[in-house]
Amino acid sequence: MKTFKNFIAGKWVAPATGQYFENRNPADTTDVIGRFPLSGPEDVDRAVASAQDGFERWKRTPAPARGDVLRRVGDLLTERKEEIADLMTREMGKPLAETRGDVQEGIDTAYYAAVEGRRLFGHTVPSELRAKWAMSYRRPIGVAGLITPFNFPLAIPTWKAFPALVCGNAVIFKPAEDVPHTGTAFVEILLEAGLPPDVIQLVHGAGEVAGKAIVEHPGVALISFTGSTETGRIVGETCGRMHKRLSLEMGGKNAQIVLDDANLDLALEGVLWGAFGTTGQRCTATSRLILQSGIHDELLSRLLDRTRELKLGDGRKEATEVGPLINEAAREKVERYVEIGVAEGADLLCGGRRPENGKLADGYYYEPTIFARVEAGSRLEQEEIFGPVLSVIRVETPDEAFRINNDVKYGLSSSLYTRDVEVAFRALSDLDNGITYINAPTIGAEAHLPFGGVKATGNGHREGGWEVYEFFSETKVGYVDFSGRLQRAQIDNYPT
Ligand code: UN1
């Protein structure tokens, strides 16, 4: 079995703990990918010390030159798209079409970041005094700790690492325990593209140990975390106490609303992709389908037919539409919620079980599941499941649909299918989410737009687009007075 290493202080090294964990293919648990380090605080200490050295040089490298490294990263990701997609599917399970999309999201983010190295805009504005300039500009912050989830093993690390690096920070990266192989491939590409070795440190391991050590390390100035709301709360408490800058991207309970006037063919394709793409393991997954009564029965019956036909299997086979869940704990969580749904009296109409008759027995498979007559306010309707379980809710009016959409603690994404332009624009203003799609599913964010949610989904920051550059840099203001005399702001220009 292959043993993988951390990348610390410019070298591939074994963990100080001497401990490792095994990484297996979720579609076939007899397929072992390798052993990866279970790092401890000592490994994190060494990584932080080296990253601090790296930061001192990297922050002086001109931003356009930092961007050039990211352009080469984009080129390498483009060349190796197929190879990385394949290793990502082997380790994470989603079908190749989706892992190719995951790599593409990384490529888009790289090229966006490369160009941003030539902008990193500040503002130059008039001063209220003569012969004086006033401007704002961006400075790097320090060592950034990036803690990422399993569901987008490449794209999410790139969302965080590329803007962090272009802004001039050094990075300590801890990928989720389920996807360390993709994390390793990512760091290899960064190094091959010419990133100075002490600017990137890769520390594998468990969230409660290695992740915690990164968050609690006084030498790490900022943390960007994507994961569960429960873990995010703990990370947030530590960062608050230690006065660290923190970006959180957490849970969702996203709804697709379909009104009576909608194009049902479109709405059907949308919900199949939104609910069962990535086996429902996206923070943007469609977990609730809110149907207006006039189309409820027809859309539900067509949805059941199509869902029963979805092809479950190994994501590396081109015909597969839905892959396995990431691990046994994820599958058991789905099973618990199915039990909760049944106990709450919702109608279990399809799925609700592991594949039967020994089919696909080597992987963490679970059949795409639909509950109808789900009550607004029930646990099934309120809590994040992170699996292929869709709850269908019947409503009479758009207002009722909007209220139910908003009446959950999360606020990541929402979707509305209608042909009524007035209702569509009302949804854009009234739905409490960071992203609202009209006539498109709840998933499908693009790299050059801000990504994130409101309420328990986040803490006000955004990834993607321009906004993330604000998170990874500090705004500084410079005033230059060339009048040759003392000019007092607020006083000299306003004679009494
Ligand atoms: C996530 O769900 O964790 O919009 C990220 C999407 C993807 C990113 C999702 N581009 O679904």
Residues whose N, C-alpha, C, O or C-beta is under 5 A from the ligand:
A	BS01	UN1	R282 C283 T284 I443 G444 A445
